[in-house]
Amino acid sequence: MRTTTAAAAATVFGFLLGTNYFVASFSSSLVTYQYESRYRHATSKNSALLSPLAMSAPVDTSAEKASFIDTELRAAAMKLHTRSQAPKEGQAEEKKKREPLVTTHDDYMAFLVDSQHVYKAIEEVVNDSEELAVFRNSPLDRVRALDTDIDFMAKEFSIKIPDVGKPGQEYADVIRQLGKDGSIPEILCHYYNFYFAHTAGGRMIGKQMSSLLLNKQTLEFYKWDGNLNEIKDRVKGDIEAMAAKWSPEERKRCTDQTAAAFRGGGSLNSYLAGRQSPH
């Protein structure tokens, strides 16, 4: 079942290619790093269509300087963004504009199925590693939400649930191999990029897909149990706490995975952009 307005589809296509899915995950907001590291107590469900992230309350200068996410990890990400995507910090060459694509319900379903497969791989690695135990049962996990959405899409639009495609399978294989190797810094790079990109640029894409394909209905994929900004702050704090104990070599191993994380996430976005990855 296809959308019928080419102009609307062109708008979405331009949005997908003109806005890097991952750039907003590197917010300039700064947070303190003394957080509760378990997430089972959040109860209220917020709308996914939230206002842009605001700067948090002022923090101690020493904490700002010590931030691994806002310095080393952000710097690695900015090398992969163009000036149009990140006007002040982008360093990559501009991409050539592509012809508009009419995104279909089938395209969106494939994106959701592959996304869930990658989330499953990440959750499996986290659950199998004691070093990553602090990230278990996080409200940022998306597997159960996607179960609901995939079932809804199949019934509402009479779509057959597809097998996991090559993009999802290959990216999940990368995650699982890192887990087998016990490569904790590398895994955390993928965890941060994949989870936090969805809470930023991913929500904007979800809003566009909702408007064009779902009569403005919001999928569970774009809803979180609890206050999203507070959840993100806690998870960032746990990442920072781990990175603070790493050697310079381990920190570099983490940042060196950024390009692979962008390729993996970008390959899933390709379902919404004519199966031509924007990364």
ROBATOR-433720 format. One line per field, with one value per atom (N, C-alpha, C): residue number from 1; residue in one letter; atom name; x, y, z. Coordinates in steps of 0.02 Angstrom, whole numbers, plus 50000, padded with zeros to 5 digits. Each point is the difference from the previous one (the first is absolute). Last residue first. Example, Ala and Ser with C-alpha at 12.3 -4.5 7.8 and 13.67 -1.06 7.14 Angstrom:
% ROBATOR-433720
resi <- 2_2_2_1_1_1 .
resn <- S_S_S_A_A_A .
name <- N_CA_C_N_CA_C .
X <- 50642_50042_49961_50015_49955_50045 .
Y <- 49888_50059_50055_49714_50059_50060 .
Z <- 50354_50003_50037_49996_50000_50000 .
This chain:
% ROBATOR-433720
resi <- 279_279_279_278_278_278_277_277_277_276_276_276_275_275_275_274_274_274_273_273_273_272_272_272_271_271_271_270_270_270_269_269_269_268_268_268_267_267_267_266_266_266_265_265_265_264_264_264_263_263_263_262_262_262_261_261_261_260_260_260_259_259_259_258_258_258_257_257_257_256_256_256_255_255_255_254_254_254_253_253_253_252_252_252_251_251_251_250_250_250_249_249_249_248_248_248_247_247_247_246_246_246_245_245_245_244_244_244_243_243_243_242_242_242_241_241_241_240_240_240_239_239_239_238_238_238_237_237_237_236_236_236_235_235_235_234_234_234_233_233_233_232_232_232_231_231_231_230_230_230_229_229_229_228_228_228_227_227_227_226_226_226_225_225_225_224_224_224_223_223_223_222_222_222_221_221_221_220_220_220_219_219_219_218_218_218_217_217_217_216_216_216_215_215_215_214_214_214_213_213_213_212_212_212_211_211_211_210_210_210_209_209_209_208_208_208_207_207_207_206_206_206_205_205_205_204_204_204_203_203_203_202_202_202_201_201_201_200_200_200_199_199_199_198_198_198_197_197_197_196_196_196_195_195_195_194_194_194_193_193_193_192_192_192_191_191_191_190_190_190_189_189_189_188_188_188_187_187_187_186_186_186_185_185_185_184_184_184_183_183_183_182_182_182_181_181_181_180_180_180_179_179_179_178_178_178_177_177_177_176_176_176_175_175_175_174_174_174_173_173_173_172_172_172_171_171_171_170_170_170_169_169_169_168_168_168_167_167_167_166_166_166_165_165_165_164_164_164_163_163_163_162_162_162_161_161_161_160_160_160_159_159_159_158_158_158_157_157_157_156_156_156_155_155_155_154_154_154_153_153_153_152_152_152_151_151_151_150_150_150_149_149_149_148_148_148_147_147_147_146_146_146_145_145_145_144_144_144_143_143_143_142_142_142_141_141_141_140_140_140_139_139_139_138_138_138_137_137_137_136_136_136_135_135_135_134_134_134_133_133_133_132_132_132_131_131_131_130_130_130_129_129_129_128_128_128_127_127_127_126_126_126_125_125_125_124_124_124_123_123_123_122_122_122_121_121_121_120_120_120_119_119_119_118_118_118_117_117_117_116_116_116_115_115_115_114_114_114_113_113_113_112_112_112_111_111_111_110_110_110_109_109_109_108_108_108_107_107_107_106_106_106_105_105_105_104_104_104_103_103_103_102_102_102_101_101_101_100_100_100_99_99_99_98_98_98_97_97_97_96_96_96_95_95_95_94_94_94_93_93_93_92_92_92_91_91_91_90_90_90_89_89_89_88_88_88_87_87_87_86_86_86_85_85_85_84_84_84_83_83_83_82_82_82_81_81_81_80_80_80_79_79_79_78_78_78_77_77_77_76_76_76_75_75_75_74_74_74_73_73_73_72_72_72_71_71_71_70_70_70_69_69_69_68_68_68_67_67_67_66_66_66_65_65_65_64_64_64_63_63_63_62_62_62_61_61_61_60_60_60_59_59_59_58_58_58_57_57_57_56_56_56_55_55_55_54_54_54_53_53_53_52_52_52_51_51_51_50_50_50_49_49_49_48_48_48_47_47_47_46_46_46_45_45_45_44_44_44_43_43_43_42_42_42_41_41_41_40_40_40_39_39_39_38_38_38_37_37_37_36_36_36_35_35_35_34_34_34_33_33_33_32_32_32_31_31_31_30_30_30_29_29_29_28_28_28_27_27_27_26_26_26_25_25_25_24_24_24_23_23_23_22_22_22_21_21_21_20_20_20_19_19_19_18_18_18_17_17_17_16_16_16_15_15_15_14_14_14_13_13_13_12_12_12_11_11_11_10_10_10_9_9_9_8_8_8_7_7_7_6_6_6_5_5_5_4_4_4_3_3_3_2_2_2_1_1_1 .
resn <- H_H_H_P_P_P_S_S_S_Q_Q_Q_R_R_R_G_G_G_A_A_A_L_L_L_Y_Y_Y_S_S_S_N_N_N_L_L_L_S_S_S_G_G_G_G_G_G_G_G_G_R_R_R_F_F_F_A_A_A_A_A_A_A_A_A_T_T_T_Q_Q_Q_D_D_D_T_T_T_C_C_C_R_R_R_K_K_K_R_R_R_E_E_E_E_E_E_P_P_P_S_S_S_W_W_W_K_K_K_A_A_A_A_A_A_M_M_M_A_A_A_E_E_E_I_I_I_D_D_D_G_G_G_K_K_K_V_V_V_R_R_R_D_D_D_K_K_K_I_I_I_E_E_E_N_N_N_L_L_L_N_N_N_G_G_G_D_D_D_W_W_W_K_K_K_Y_Y_Y_F_F_F_E_E_E_L_L_L_T_T_T_Q_Q_Q_K_K_K_N_N_N_L_L_L_L_L_L_L_L_L_S_S_S_S_S_S_M_M_M_Q_Q_Q_K_K_K_G_G_G_I_I_I_M_M_M_R_R_R_G_G_G_G_G_G_A_A_A_T_T_T_H_H_H_A_A_A_F_F_F_Y_Y_Y_F_F_F_N_N_N_Y_Y_Y_Y_Y_Y_H_H_H_C_C_C_L_L_L_I_I_I_E_E_E_P_P_P_I_I_I_S_S_S_G_G_G_D_D_D_K_K_K_G_G_G_L_L_L_Q_Q_Q_R_R_R_I_I_I_V_V_V_D_D_D_A_A_A_Y_Y_Y_E_E_E_Q_Q_Q_G_G_G_P_P_P_K_K_K_G_G_G_V_V_V_D_D_D_P_P_P_I_I_I_K_K_K_I_I_I_S_S_S_F_F_F_E_E_E_K_K_K_A_A_A_M_M_M_F_F_F_D_D_D_I_I_I_D_D_D_T_T_T_D_D_D_L_L_L_A_A_A_R_R_R_V_V_V_R_R_R_D_D_D_L_L_L_P_P_P_S_S_S_N_N_N_R_R_R_F_F_F_V_V_V_A_A_A_L_L_L_E_E_E_E_E_E_S_S_S_D_D_D_N_N_N_V_V_V_V_V_V_E_E_E_E_E_E_I_I_I_A_A_A_K_K_K_Y_Y_Y_V_V_V_H_H_H_Q_Q_Q_S_S_S_D_D_D_V_V_V_L_L_L_F_F_F_A_A_A_M_M_M_Y_Y_Y_D_D_D_D_D_D_H_H_H_T_T_T_T_T_T_V_V_V_L_L_L_P_P_P_E_E_E_R_R_R_K_K_K_K_K_K_K_K_K_E_E_E_E_E_E_A_A_A_Q_Q_Q_G_G_G_E_E_E_K_K_K_P_P_P_A_A_A_Q_Q_Q_S_S_S_R_R_R_T_T_T_H_H_H_L_L_L_K_K_K_M_M_M_A_A_A_A_A_A_A_A_A_R_R_R_L_L_L_E_E_E_T_T_T_D_D_D_I_I_I_F_F_F_S_S_S_A_A_A_K_K_K_E_E_E_A_A_A_S_S_S_T_T_T_D_D_D_V_V_V_P_P_P_A_A_A_S_S_S_M_M_M_A_A_A_L_L_L_P_P_P_S_S_S_L_L_L_L_L_L_A_A_A_S_S_S_N_N_N_K_K_K_S_S_S_T_T_T_A_A_A_H_H_H_R_R_R_Y_Y_Y_R_R_R_S_S_S_E_E_E_Y_Y_Y_Q_Q_Q_Y_Y_Y_T_T_T_V_V_V_L_L_L_S_S_S_S_S_S_S_S_S_F_F_F_S_S_S_A_A_A_V_V_V_F_F_F_Y_Y_Y_N_N_N_T_T_T_G_G_G_L_L_L_L_L_L_F_F_F_G_G_G_F_F_F_V_V_V_T_T_T_A_A_A_A_A_A_A_A_A_A_A_A_A_A_A_T_T_T_T_T_T_T_T_T_R_R_R_M_M_M .
name <- N_CA_C_N_CA_C_N_CA_C_N_CA_C_N_CA_C_N_CA_C_N_CA_C_N_CA_C_N_CA_C_N_CA_C_N_CA_C_N_CA_C_N_CA_C_N_CA_C_N_CA_C_N_CA_C_N_CA_C_N_CA_C_N_CA_C_N_CA_C_N_CA_C_N_CA_C_N_CA_C_N_CA_C_N_CA_C_N_CA_C_N_CA_C_N_CA_C_N_CA_C_N_CA_C_N_CA_C_N_CA_C_N_CA_C_N_CA_C_N_CA_C_N_CA_C_N_CA_C_N_CA_C_N_CA_C_N_CA_C_N_CA_C_N_CA_C_N_CA_C_N_CA_C_N_CA_C_N_CA_C_N_CA_C_N_CA_C_N_CA_C_N_CA_C_N_CA_C_N_CA_C_N_CA_C_N_CA_C_N_CA_C_N_CA_C_N_CA_C_N_CA_C_N_CA_C_N_CA_C_N_CA_C_N_CA_C_N_CA_C_N_CA_C_N_CA_C_N_CA_C_N_CA_C_N_CA_C_N_CA_C_N_CA_C_N_CA_C_N_CA_C_N_CA_C_N_CA_C_N_CA_C_N_CA_C_N_CA_C_N_CA_C_N_CA_C_N_CA_C_N_CA_C_N_CA_C_N_CA_C_N_CA_C_N_CA_C_N_CA_C_N_CA_C_N_CA_C_N_CA_C_N_CA_C_N_CA_C_N_CA_C_N_CA_C_N_CA_C_N_CA_C_N_CA_C_N_CA_C_N_CA_C_N_CA_C_N_CA_C_N_CA_C_N_CA_C_N_CA_C_N_CA_C_N_CA_C_N_CA_C_N_CA_C_N_CA_C_N_CA_C_N_CA_C_N_CA_C_N_CA_C_N_CA_C_N_CA_C_N_CA_C_N_CA_C_N_CA_C_N_CA_C_N_CA_C_N_CA_C_N_CA_C_N_CA_C_N_CA_C_N_CA_C_N_CA_C_N_CA_C_N_CA_C_N_CA_C_N_CA_C_N_CA_C_N_CA_C_N_CA_C_N_CA_C_N_CA_C_N_CA_C_N_CA_C_N_CA_C_N_CA_C_N_CA_C_N_CA_C_N_CA_C_N_CA_C_N_CA_C_N_CA_C_N_CA_C_N_CA_C_N_CA_C_N_CA_C_N_CA_C_N_CA_C_N_CA_C_N_CA_C_N_CA_C_N_CA_C_N_CA_C_N_CA_C_N_CA_C_N_CA_C_N_CA_C_N_CA_C_N_CA_C_N_CA_C_N_CA_C_N_CA_C_N_CA_C_N_CA_C_N_CA_C_N_CA_C_N_CA_C_N_CA_C_N_CA_C_N_CA_C_N_CA_C_N_CA_C_N_CA_C_N_CA_C_N_CA_C_N_CA_C_N_CA_C_N_CA_C_N_CA_C_N_CA_C_N_CA_C_N_CA_C_N_CA_C_N_CA_C_N_CA_C_N_CA_C_N_CA_C_N_CA_C_N_CA_C_N_CA_C_N_CA_C_N_CA_C_N_CA_C_N_CA_C_N_CA_C_N_CA_C_N_CA_C_N_CA_C_N_CA_C_N_CA_C_N_CA_C_N_CA_C_N_CA_C_N_CA_C_N_CA_C_N_CA_C_N_CA_C_N_CA_C_N_CA_C_N_CA_C_N_CA_C_N_CA_C_N_CA_C_N_CA_C_N_CA_C_N_CA_C_N_CA_C_N_CA_C_N_CA_C_N_CA_C_N_CA_C_N_CA_C_N_CA_C_N_CA_C_N_CA_C_N_CA_C_N_CA_C_N_CA_C_N_CA_C_N_CA_C_N_CA_C_N_CA_C_N_CA_C_N_CA_C_N_CA_C_N_CA_C_N_CA_C_N_CA_C_N_CA_C_N_CA_C_N_CA_C_N_CA_C_N_CA_C_N_CA_C_N_CA_C_N_CA_C_N_CA_C_N_CA_C_N_CA_C_N_CA_C_N_CA_C_N_CA_C_N_CA_C_N_CA_C_N_CA_C_N_CA_C_N_CA_C_N_CA_C_N_CA_C_N_CA_C_N_CA_C_N_CA_C_N_CA_C_N_CA_C_N_CA_C_N_CA_C_N_CA_C_N_CA_C_N_CA_C_N_CA_C_N_CA_C_N_CA_C_N_CA_C_N_CA_C_N_CA_C_N_CA_C_N_CA_C .
X <- 51219_50066_50052_49762_50023_50067_49898_50016_50024_49829_50066_50020_49782_50052_50069_49802_50012_50055_49926_50030_50020_49909_49958_50026_50118_49932_49953_50222_49995_49932_50077_49964_49990_50133_49929_49958_50232_49975_49927_50118_49982_49973_50085_49937_49976_50211_49947_49933_50190_49984_49942_50085_49962_49981_50137_49934_49956_50225_49963_49929_50148_49983_49959_50084_49947_49979_50178_49942_49945_50204_50016_49942_49995_49987_50014_50045_49929_49987_50221_49964_49925_50136_50009_49964_50005_49958_50005_50139_49931_49953_50228_49992_49928_50065_49996_49989_49909_50065_49992_49794_50036_50069_49821_50046_50043_49826_50049_50053_49809_50055_50054_49802_50042_50060_49843_50032_50045_49865_50056_50038_49803_50051_50062_49813_50029_50055_49877_50041_50034_49843_50063_50047_49786_50040_50066_49848_50024_50044_49894_50051_50030_49815_50062_50057_49787_50026_50066_49883_50029_50030_49883_50062_50035_49787_50053_50066_49801_50023_50062_49827_50035_50019_49962_49972_50041_49963_50044_49965_49959_49976_50046_50004_50016_49971_49963_50071_50024_49770_50030_50076_49849_50017_50031_49822_50068_50012_49828_50005_50073_49904_50028_49998_49946_49947_50018_50151_49961_49944_50170_49978_49950_50101_49990_49968_50051_49958_49984_50149_49934_49952_50228_49968_49929_50130_49987_49963_50073_49946_49981_50186_49937_49941_50215_49982_49934_50089_49978_49979_50092_49933_49973_50223_49951_49929_50189_49980_49948_50045_50008_49975_50009_49965_50003_50114_49928_49962_50235_49977_49924_50108_49988_49980_50049_49946_49985_50183_49937_49942_50222_49979_49931_50099_49985_49972_50072_49942_49980_50198_49940_49937_50203_49994_49937_50059_49969_49995_50111_49928_49966_50235_49970_49924_50127_50000_49967_50018_49954_50003_50059_50024_49955_50007_50007_50024_49944_50069_50011_49783_50040_50072_49859_49982_50040_50021_50033_49985_49888_50070_50040_49771_50010_50073_49940_49989_50015_50006_50055_49995_49822_50059_50061_49803_49993_50060_49987_50017_49994_49940_50072_50019_49770_50038_50075_49852_49991_50041_50004_50027_49995_49906_50073_50026_49752_50037_50075_49786_50050_50042_49757_50059_50047_49742_50056_50054_49724_50060_50060_49768_50036_50064_49771_50068_50029_49781_50002_50068_49930_50011_50007_49953_49968_50005_50111_49927_49965_50238_49979_49924_50100_50008_49975_50001_49951_50004_50162_49935_49946_50210_50003_49934_50028_49993_50000_50035_49932_49990_50214_49955_49929_50164_49998_49958_50037_49961_49993_50141_49929_49956_50236_49976_49926_50161_49944_49969_50156_49993_49936_50063_50019_49995_49961_49942_50018_50138_49996_49937_50112_49931_49993_50250_49945_49933_50230_49957_49942_50176_49966_49951_50150_49938_49961_50216_49947_49935_50193_50027_49948_49957_49994_50026_49893_50061_49989_49828_50051_50064_49810_49978_50053_50038_49997_49982_49994_50069_50002_49789_50032_50071_49881_49975_50032_50050_50031_49977_49904_50071_50033_49777_50005_50073_49955_49988_50005_50013_50061_49992_49814_50051_50065_49820_49989_50054_50001_50019_49992_49925_50073_50024_49769_50022_50076_49901_49984_50025_50023_50042_49988_49861_50066_50049_49783_49999_50069_49970_50001_50001_49977_50066_50007_49789_50047_50071_49833_49991_50047_50087_49939_49994_50123_50008_49934_50110_49936_50007_50198_49974_49932_50180_49952_49975_50247_49931_49952_50243_49971_49928_50249_49928_49974_50253_49961_49926_50178_49973_49962_50218_49928_49979_50219_49978_49924_50113_49996_49976_50021_50063_49997_49847_50002_50064_49921_50052_50006_49843_50059_50057_49782_50030_50065_49874_50026_50039_49880_49972_50021_50082_49927_49967_50233_49984_49925_50075_50014_49983_50078_49945_50024_50138_49958_49940_50161_50040_49958_49911_50000_50042_49993_49938_50001_50178_50001_49939_50012_50049_50003_49868_49969_50047_50081_49950_49966_50161_50030_49949_49906_50065_50023_49796_49997_50066_49977_49949_50005_50136_50023_49952_50047_49950_50031_50101_50012_49954_49986_50064_50011_49809_49995_50064_49994_49961_49994_50105_50043_49963_49883_50045_50043_49753_50068_50046_49748_50034_50071_49731_50072_50033_49769_50022_50076_49905_49985_50026_49913_50060_49979_49836_50024_50064_49864_50033_50028_49781_50072_50032_49748_50035_50074_49835_50018_50033_49868_50008_50013_49954_50065_50012_49849_49996_50069_49971_49999_49992_49941_50020_49993_50048_49958_50026_50119_49933_49961_50263_49963_49932_50175_49951_49961_50191_49936_49945_50251_49948_49930_50276_49948_49938_50199_50020_49950_50015_49976_50011_50162_49932_49983_50185_49983_49927_50134_50006_49991_49919_50042_49996_49969_49966_50050_49950_50048_49964_49941_49982_50050_49994_50048_49983_49948_49973_50053_49988_50055_49978_49853_50015_50058_49920_49967_50013_50087_50031_49968_49942_50040_50021_49874_49962_50037_50025_50031_49964_49903_50011_50029_49947_50028_50014_49898_50068_50032_49776_50043_50072_49834_50012_50049_49923_50048_50017_49835_50065_50053_49777_50030_50069_49878_50017_50034_49912_50062_50023_49792_50055_50067_49807_50010_50057_49934_50032_50014_49881_50071_50036_49775_50021_50075_49870_49979_50024_50081_49975_49988_49984_50045_49967_49996_49957_50044 .
Y <- 50354_50005_49961_50008_50070_50009_49777_50027_50072_49866_50029_50036_49897_49951_50022_50142_49963_49949_50124_50045_49962_49904_50059_50048_49802_49977_50058_50033_49994_49974_50021_50058_49994_49840_49990_50057_50014_49947_49985_50156_50027_49947_49938_50036_50027_49894_49953_50033_50133_49957_49953_50135_50040_49958_49900_50012_50040_49965_49938_50007_50181_49992_49937_50040_50046_49991_49890_49962_50045_50079_49973_49959_50089_50052_49974_49851_50020_50050_49936_49943_50016_50153_50004_49943_49999_50056_50008_49842_49977_50056_50052_49952_49976_50141_50037_49953_49902_50026_50041_49967_49972_50032_50058_49948_49970_50164_50031_49950_49934_50029_50031_49915_49946_50028_50152_49967_49944_50113_50042_49966_49898_49995_50039_50019_49933_49988_50201_49998_49933_50027_50035_49998_49917_49954_50032_50132_49945_49953_50177_50025_49944_49952_50010_50024_49982_49933_50006_50198_49973_49931_50100_50037_49974_49910_49979_50036_49929_50061_49985_49798_50049_50061_49788_49999_50046_50028_49973_50003_50008_50016_49966_49972_50069_50024_49780_50009_50070_49933_49990_50008_50133_49931_49997_50184_49992_49928_50130_49957_49990_50122_50036_49959_49909_50047_50033_49855_49972_50046_50044_49931_49975_50229_49977_49932_50105_50045_49972_49882_50000_50043_50001_49938_49995_50182_50006_49938_49998_50048_50008_49866_49969_50046_50085_49957_49966_50126_50044_49959_49888_50024_50046_49922_49946_50021_50142_50000_49946_49995_50068_50000_49802_50048_50071_49821_49989_50050_49997_50027_49992_49904_50072_50032_49764_50016_50075_49921_49972_50020_50071_50028_49974_49911_50072_50028_49775_50009_50074_49942_49982_50011_50036_50048_49987_49848_50060_50055_49797_49990_50063_49999_50001_49993_49981_50069_50005_49778_50045_50072_49750_50067_50054_49741_50038_50071_49819_50020_50036_49936_49939_50015_50181_49971_49937_50103_50041_49972_49901_49982_50040_50050_49936_49978_50197_50009_49935_49993_50041_50006_49899_49955_50037_50122_49959_49952_50127_50043_49961_49890_50015_50043_49948_49940_50015_50172_49983_49940_50066_50053_49982_49848_50000_50056_49922_50012_50002_49865_50052_50007_49913_49977_50058_50064_49973_49969_50032_50018_49968_50079_49941_50023_50147_49991_49936_50141_49934_49988_50186_50013_49935_50002_50061_50009_49816_49994_50060_49997_49941_49996_50168_50014_49942_49971_50050_50013_49860_49966_50048_50091_49955_49963_50136_50039_49957_49902_50029_50034_49921_49943_50025_50157_49983_49937_50071_50052_49982_49865_49989_50050_50026_49937_49990_50186_50009_49936_50138_49939_50004_50165_50014_49937_50002_50025_50017_49810_50073_50020_49779_50022_50076_49940_49952_50031_50094_50021_49952_49968_50062_50023_49809_49987_50063_49945_50044_49993_49869_50069_50050_49766_50029_50072_49862_50029_50031_49901_49948_50026_50141_49950_49947_50165_50032_49949_49928_50013_50030_49969_49935_50009_50190_49977_49934_50084_50042_49977_49895_49983_50039_50051_49935_49980_50195_50010_49934_49988_50030_50013_49921_49948_50026_50150_49956_49946_50141_50037_49956_49915_49999_50037_50003_49931_49997_50207_49982_49930_50076_50040_49981_49907_49970_50037_50088_49937_49967_50193_50016_49937_49978_50027_50012_49937_49944_50022_50162_49964_49941_50193_49959_49971_50223_49950_49963_50138_49991_49943_50171_49932_50001_50184_49984_49928_50064_50008_49982_50092_49944_50015_50140_49993_49944_50006_50021_49989_50052_49947_50028_50109_50001_49942_49980_50030_49997_50011_49955_50038_50093_49996_49958_50154_49948_50003_50156_49949_49947_50194_50025_49949_49951_50061_50022_49768_50029_50062_49896_49961_50028_50095_50010_49961_49978_50066_50012_49746_50055_50066_49762_50043_50056_49835_49964_50041_50069_49986_49968_50041_50059_49991_49830_50005_50058_49971_49946_50003_50149_50019_49947_49957_50050_50019_49858_49965_50048_50092_49952_49965_50170_50019_49949_49981_50067_50024_49784_50005_50066_49961_49960_50008_50168_49964_49965_50151_49929_49959_50240_49984_49925_50080_50016_49979_49986_49946_50010_50167_49942_49941_50203_50005_49938_49997_50015_49997_50059_49947_50022_50099_50008_49945_49936_50048_50005_49920_49982_50054_50028_49997_49983_49911_50065_49989_49862_49996_50069_49983_49988_50003_49926_50059_49985_49793_50049_50060_49773_50061_50057_49777_50001_50067_49965_50000_50002_49890_50066_49992_49853_49995_50068_49902_50039_49997_49886_49974_50038_49927_50049_49971_49878_50036_50052_49846_49965_50042_50028_50038_49971_50032_49952_50038_50109_49961_49945_50262_49934_49958_50210_49978_49933_50208_49960_49980_50152_49928_49959_50246_49975_49924_50152_49971_49981_50158_49970_49976_50060_50005_49962_50014_50042_50006_49784_50063_50039_49792_50034_50070_49864_49961_50031_50080_50028_49961_49928_50062_50027_49796_49994_50067_49968_49965_50002_50187_49938_49971_50158_49999_49934_50043_50064_50005_49808_50008_50065_49944_49943_50012_50158_50001_49946_50007_50054_50004_49848_49979_50053_50049_49951_49980_50140_50036_49953_49912_50035_50038_49893_49952_50033_50129_49983_49952_50054_50057_49986_49843_50000_50057_49863_50068_50003_49803_50021_50069_49769_50068_50026_49735_50056_50067_49712_50060_50062 .
Z <- 50225_50034_49961_49944_50001_50034_49862_50066_49995_49849_49988_50064_49954_50013_49977_50004_49939_50005_50191_49951_49937_50202_49993_49947_50058_49982_49988_50082_49927_49977_50230_49972_49926_50109_50016_49972_49978_49957_50015_50134_49935_49953_50213_50006_49933_50001_50020_50005_49955_49943_50017_50172_49952_49939_50162_50028_49952_49945_49993_50027_50028_49929_49989_50219_49981_49927_50139_49976_49973_50105_49934_49970_50224_49949_49930_50181_49998_49944_50043_49971_49994_50113_49928_49964_50233_49978_49924_50103_50000_49977_50025_49945_49996_50180_49937_49940_50225_49981_49936_50178_49943_49993_50159_50023_49944_49965_50045_50024_49870_49960_50043_50102_49974_49962_50083_50056_49977_49842_50022_50057_49928_49948_50021_50136_50007_49948_49990_50060_50009_49826_49985_50061_50033_49959_49981_50120_50041_49960_49886_50045_50043_49862_49961_50044_50097_49983_49964_50043_50061_49989_49822_50013_50063_49942_49955_50015_50169_49969_49958_50039_50042_49960_49870_50067_50045_49725_50052_50067_49708_50066_50051_49756_50015_50067_49912_49989_50021_49984_50066_49998_49819_50018_50069_49894_50025_50021_49811_50060_50019_49804_50058_50065_49782_50022_50066_49873_50055_50026_49817_49992_50052_49983_49931_49994_50214_49962_49931_50140_50029_49959_49945_49978_50027_50072_49929_49974_50222_49993_49926_50055_50019_49992_49967_49945_50015_50170_49946_49939_50184_50016_49945_49984_49989_50015_50046_49930_49985_50234_49971_49929_50135_50043_49973_49890_49996_50042_50007_49936_49994_50185_50007_49934_50011_50045_50000_49869_49976_50044_50059_49936_49979_50198_50007_49934_50000_50045_50002_49886_49962_50042_50108_49945_49960_50168_50026_49948_49947_50007_50024_49988_49933_50005_50200_49974_49931_50095_50035_49973_49917_49982_50029_49995_50062_49990_49837_50010_50066_49929_50008_50016_49948_50064_50014_49792_50051_50070_49823_49999_50051_49968_50035_50000_49881_50072_50038_49765_50025_50076_49889_50003_50026_49960_50060_50007_49804_50057_50066_49800_50001_50060_49962_50016_50007_49931_50070_50021_49769_50044_50074_49837_50004_50045_50055_49939_50011_50125_50010_49937_49960_50035_50010_49981_49961_50044_50019_50037_49964_49880_50024_50036_49975_49977_50029_50020_49966_49968_50147_49929_49959_50240_49977_49924_50114_50001_49969_50016_49962_49996_50135_49929_49957_50236_49979_49924_50098_49998_49977_50034_49942_49993_50190_49938_49938_50217_49995_49933_50050_49994_49988_50054_49929_49987_50222_49965_49926_50130_50015_49965_49977_49970_50012_50069_49954_49974_50214_49961_49959_50163_49931_49956_50239_49962_49927_50137_49992_49963_50079_50016_49998_50008_49991_50021_50013_49944_49988_50166_50017_49946_49975_50038_50016_49876_49973_50038_50051_49997_49977_50002_50067_50001_49789_50025_50069_49859_50007_50032_49947_50049_50013_49832_50066_50054_49777_50021_50070_49902_50015_50025_49924_50064_50020_49787_50052_50069_49814_50005_50056_49947_50033_50010_49877_50071_50038_49768_50028_50075_49883_50000_50029_49966_50057_50005_49812_50060_50062_49795_50004_50063_49958_50011_50008_49940_50069_50017_49778_50044_50073_49838_49996_50046_49980_50036_50000_49871_50071_50043_49767_50016_50075_49918_50000_50017_49972_50063_50004_49843_50006_50070_49858_50052_50010_49791_50034_50049_49905_50004_50035_49853_50053_49997_49911_49978_50057_50065_49964_49981_50062_50010_49957_50098_49942_50015_50198_49959_49940_50142_49990_49955_50157_49937_49995_50246_49943_49937_50229_49963_49937_50208_49949_49959_50181_50013_49946_50007_50035_50003_49892_49973_50032_49961_50061_49981_49830_50056_50067_49800_49999_50057_49964_50027_50001_50016_49954_50034_50125_49980_49953_50114_49953_49977_50166_49940_49945_50218_49957_49937_50172_49961_49952_50153_49950_49956_50180_49948_49946_50192_49956_49943_50167_49959_49952_50151_49954_49955_50148_49972_49949_50130_49969_49972_50110_49948_49963_50191_49942_49942_50216_49961_49940_50173_50004_49955_50027_49968_49997_50115_49929_49963_50233_49971_49925_50125_49996_49969_50046_49942_49993_50112_50020_49939_49949_50035_50016_49928_50002_50041_49886_50049_50001_49769_50069_50047_49740_50042_50071_49814_50024_50039_49792_50064_50020_49843_49996_50069_50001_49975_49998_49970_50051_49968_49942_49963_50048_50072_49966_49967_50226_49927_49970_50242_49968_49925_50238_49930_49967_50269_49953_49930_50182_49988_49947_50120_49961_49981_50121_50039_49961_49937_50004_50031_49942_49967_50008_50109_49983_49978_50079_49942_49983_50116_50015_49938_50027_49983_50030_49965_50058_49992_49851_49990_50063_49860_50053_50000_49775_50057_50054_49754_50046_50062_49722_50070_50042_49758_50036_50073_49833_50024_50037_49838_50033_50021_49881_50060_50038_49787_50059_50063_49785_50024_50063_49862_50060_50030_49793_50052_50067_49806_50020_50060_49805_50072_50021_49774_50020_50074_49893_49975_50023_50063_50018_49980_49937_50073_50019_49780_50013_50074_49939_49974_50012_50057_50046_49976_49860_50062_50049_49803_49987_50063_50002_50003_49990_49974_50071_50007_49784_50032_50073_49870_49985_50036_50065_49985_49991_50063_49933_49981_50156_50006_49930_50040_49989_50015_50044_50000_50000 .
